[in-house]
């Protein structure tokens, strides 16, 4: 039951941000369905990270060991690069699907942040 409450809280926080991005888009406000679709695509961006971490990185036995240099490289390469590339790749998918909605520069920020919220 507690997990359901956590999920509802997370969705509520994401909704607040999505609504904020819709509010700052004052000239050509986008339909909510496109932002929800981008959020869903962002949720799917977790899958490549899980697959990559499960199958590729486990082969190299690369992980946190407590050694500063190893842990720094692990956090940068394994966590940072993989996560950001996954978010960016699926943002490009959202861009291809909804490219007619990108009519002003703020749309790129709003859609990328919405995809990142789905990842989070």
C-alpha positions as CSV (number, residue, x, y, z in Angstrom):
1,X,0.0,0.0,0.0
2,X,2.9,2.4,0.8
3,X,4.3,1.9,-2.7
4,X,1.1,3.0,-4.2
5,X,1.2,6.2,-2.2
6,X,4.8,6.8,-3.3
7,X,3.8,6.3,-6.9
8,X,0.9,8.8,-6.6
9,X,3.2,11.4,-4.9
10,X,5.8,11.0,-7.7
11,X,3.1,11.4,-10.4
12,X,1.7,14.4,-8.6
13,X,5.2,16.1,-8.5
14,X,5.7,15.3,-12.2
15,X,2.2,16.7,-13.0
16,X,3.2,20.0,-11.2
17,X,6.3,20.3,-13.4
18,X,4.5,19.4,-16.6
19,X,1.8,22.0,-15.8
20,X,4.5,24.5,-15.1
21,X,6.1,23.9,-18.6
22,X,2.7,24.3,-20.1
23,X,2.2,27.6,-18.2
24,X,5.5,29.1,-19.5
25,X,4.6,28.3,-23.1
26,X,2.5,31.4,-23.4
27,X,2.4,31.9,-27.2
28,X,1.5,28.5,-28.5
29,X,0.4,26.2,-25.7
30,X,0.7,22.5,-26.5
31,X,-1.9,19.9,-26.0
32,X,-1.6,17.9,-22.8
33,X,-1.7,14.6,-24.8
34,X,1.7,15.3,-26.4
35,X,3.3,16.1,-23.0
36,X,1.8,12.9,-21.5
37,X,3.1,11.0,-24.5
38,X,6.5,12.4,-24.0
39,X,6.3,11.5,-20.3
40,X,5.4,7.9,-21.2
41,X,8.4,7.8,-23.6
42,X,10.6,9.1,-20.8
43,X,9.3,6.2,-18.6
44,X,10.4,3.8,-21.3
45,X,13.9,5.2,-21.3
46,X,14.5,3.3,-18.1
47,X,14.4,0.0,-20.0
48,X,17.7,0.5,-22.0
49,X,19.5,1.5,-18.8
50,X,18.3,-1.6,-17.0
51,X,19.2,-3.8,-19.9
52,X,22.6,-2.2,-20.4
53,X,23.4,-2.4,-16.7
54,X,22.1,-5.9,-16.3
55,X,23.8,-7.5,-19.3
56,X,26.7,-5.4,-20.6
57,X,28.1,-3.9,-17.4
58,X,27.8,-7.1,-15.5
59,X,30.2,-8.8,-17.9
60,X,32.9,-6.3,-17.0
61,X,32.4,-6.6,-13.2
62,X,32.6,-2.9,-13.1
63,X,31.1,-1.5,-9.9
64,X,31.6,0.5,-6.8
65,X,34.5,-0.8,-4.8
66,X,35.4,2.0,-2.4
67,X,38.5,3.1,-4.3
68,X,38.1,6.8,-5.3
69,X,39.3,6.6,-8.9
70,X,37.3,3.4,-9.7
71,X,34.2,4.9,-8.1
72,X,34.6,8.2,-9.9
73,X,34.9,6.4,-13.3
74,X,32.0,4.1,-12.5
75,X,29.7,7.0,-11.6
76,X,30.7,9.0,-14.6
77,X,30.7,6.2,-17.2
78,X,28.2,3.7,-15.9
79,X,25.7,5.9,-14.3
80,X,26.0,9.4,-15.9
81,X,26.7,8.6,-19.5
82,X,24.3,5.7,-19.8
83,X,21.4,7.5,-18.1
84,X,21.8,10.7,-20.1
85,X,22.2,8.9,-23.4
86,X,19.1,6.9,-22.7
87,X,17.1,10.1,-21.9
88,X,18.5,11.9,-24.9
89,X,17.8,9.0,-27.3
90,X,14.2,8.7,-26.3
91,X,13.8,12.5,-26.4
92,X,14.8,12.2,-30.1
93,X,12.1,9.5,-30.5
94,X,9.6,11.9,-29.0
95,X,10.8,14.7,-31.2
96,X,10.2,12.5,-34.3
97,X,6.8,11.6,-33.1
98,X,5.7,15.1,-32.1
99,X,7.9,17.4,-34.2
100,X,5.0,19.5,-35.4
101,X,4.5,20.6,-31.8
102,X,8.0,22.1,-31.6
103,X,7.2,25.6,-32.8
104,X,9.3,27.7,-30.4
105,X,12.5,27.2,-28.4
106,X,10.7,26.7,-25.1
107,X,9.1,23.6,-26.5
108,X,12.4,21.8,-26.7
109,X,13.1,22.6,-23.0
110,X,9.6,21.6,-22.0
111,X,9.6,18.3,-23.9
112,X,13.1,17.3,-22.8
113,X,12.3,18.1,-19.2
114,X,9.1,16.1,-19.4
115,X,10.9,13.1,-20.8
116,X,13.5,13.4,-18.0
117,X,10.6,13.5,-15.5
118,X,9.3,10.2,-17.0
119,X,12.8,8.7,-16.5
120,X,12.9,9.9,-12.9
